[in-house]
Amino acid sequence: MTNKHDIYIKAAESAKIGIWESNLETNSVYWDSITKCILEVPEDFQPINGDGIKFYSPGENRERIVALIEKAISDGISFNDKFQITTAKNNIKYVECICRTELKNNKVIRLLGTFQDITKEQNLINELELNVKKFSSIFSSANDAIIIIDYSTGIITDCNSRAYELTGYKSSELLGIHNSKLFPIEKRIEIRLFLANNKDKDNYFVNETFIKTNLGAIIPVEVASGKKFIVGNRTFLVCFFRDISERKNVEDNLNMLSLVASETSDAIIIANPEGETVWANNAFLKLTGFSLNEIIGKKPRAFLNGPETDLQTISNINDALHFKKNIKTTILNYNKQKEKFWYESSTTPVFDNLGNCTKFICVGRDVTVAKEKELELRRILDVTNDQNDKLFNFAHIVSHNIRSHASNLSMILDVMESADDTDEKLSYIEMFKEGTDKLSETIEYLNEIITIQKNTNIDKKHICLKDEIEKVKMALSQSIVESCIEITHSIPDNLVVSVIPAYLDSILLNLFTNAIKYKSTKRKATLEIGYEINEHYTIISFKDNGLGINLNKNGHKLFGMYKTFHGNDDARGIGLFITKNQLEAMKGKIEVESEEGVGSTFKIHLNEK
């Protein structure tokens, strides 16, 4: 080894560059310590021809080094290339291998070269290449248009494909032009300030502006600042542009709808999926008297419903909310001043793209006037129906009973006229008298009923109910004793009812005598008199354990005239009819609960509030 060669070896060792040699004439191989260190073989390792190839990673690397070595040996062509190897300790490394050929008589007799570990550098290069690929992928496939601007000149230096789509420019047209050409004239100062701010602060911020396309269309965009970078003394700004046309259209429509919803005369309230109020328009606030702050976060039921609100309607609304269904209702609500109003509304659930309910929108209106007219019409209809029923009874009496009596009397007179014998004629006088009595009785009932219905304006008086009950018991004492009926009551001394005294007396007599007449022979008769007071009436109940009535069969004609149900000889079917008329004349009413073979409970409602 010459002195010059020694210097080279030492320099190579200092640079951690290995030296290798393959003598084709002697078939010997030489690896210096650096080469062995790179390959991670022992210092005393003695390589033979072909050992080096084994360290090159199988596949492309090994095939490439083999081809280059063969080319060097056969054609004397040197090479300089980079490879991946697997060391003796199975570590992956990257090396740069330089091979020079030595010729003798045009024949390669020796290969020699260097072997350098470039793993760190190659890893850096690999990482850099990966980052470049990532950046290129993001840059080219981003949904936003990305434009890079040289701040010093304002020239667009690069952009992605989305920028061409957004602006309508071709790549040859967009690159190299001044960025201001992308914006309407009135927006250029605004953009200039945006870019200056981007350069000075280097913070992420977003503005809305407009882009003017190559065809002159104006598109609303959102422009965001990217990370700036500096090359040499030039600053490049990265800007992201997003087309927000669709969003702006939606916002415009929402603003328009919000304005309509806010100013419409319909009362609108919006609730979250839990039914809690999130918004209401002015019409709703005016209708209910509440402020928005007073109802936000509350369920409408909590501040609208009151004592007369229909519970079934509330249940229907709750079911619709639970199952996220549409519902239309008319419900009696209360405003902040506890004044009633009828609210007709339609509630609709709103769903997102995933089918989740996001809110409920309820649109309604005050229909109090219409509802009150409807209720008044219904009341008039009920009165009309009731009057029709009464007219039917009168028609029945007139057409049947009175006509029967009249026909009967006419027949008796005909017989009397045709009879020759005076005694025979006199024998018909008693029959004639009986007929006139029945006609008189029928007319008397008619007169009584007409009197009751005409006397609805008679002033009522305050009567101690307990005293009246005792009077009736005294009047019927003989019947009570004979029937062995046990009559009890829980009427307090101070319970006063507002009634027409004669009517109350008649009503009590009817209900007492009914309990006596229709007692069951299978058990000791009882009559329990109780009471209750609600916000509308004082209710007096008469509960007996008598024969009872089949209401399914006879309920519809229970209070009709001449309706009897048990075949008693003394039953005329007039008592309950008169009782009902007397109660209605006092603005009260009567109800009955009865079971055949068990007994009946009549409830009379007095003291209407």
Beta strands, then each sheet from edge to edge (+ up, - down):
strand 1: 17-23
strand 2: 28-31
strand 3: 79-86
strand 4: 92-104
strand 5: 107-117
strand 6: 145-150
strand 7: 155-159
strand 8: 206-212
strand 9: 218-225
strand 10: 229-231
strand 11: 234-243
strand 12: 267-271
strand 13: 277-280
strand 14: 327-334
strand 15: 340-351
strand 16: 357-366
strand 17: 461-464
strand 18: 486-489
strand 19: 496-499
strand 20: 526-533
strand 21: 538-544
strand 22: 589-595
strand 23: 599-606
sheet 1: 2+ 1- 5+ 4- 3+
sheet 2: 7+ 6- 11+ 9- 8+
sheet 3: 7+ 6- 11+ 10-
sheet 4: 13+ 12- 16+ 15- 14+
sheet 5: 17+ 19-
sheet 6: 18+ 20+ 21- 23+ 22-
end
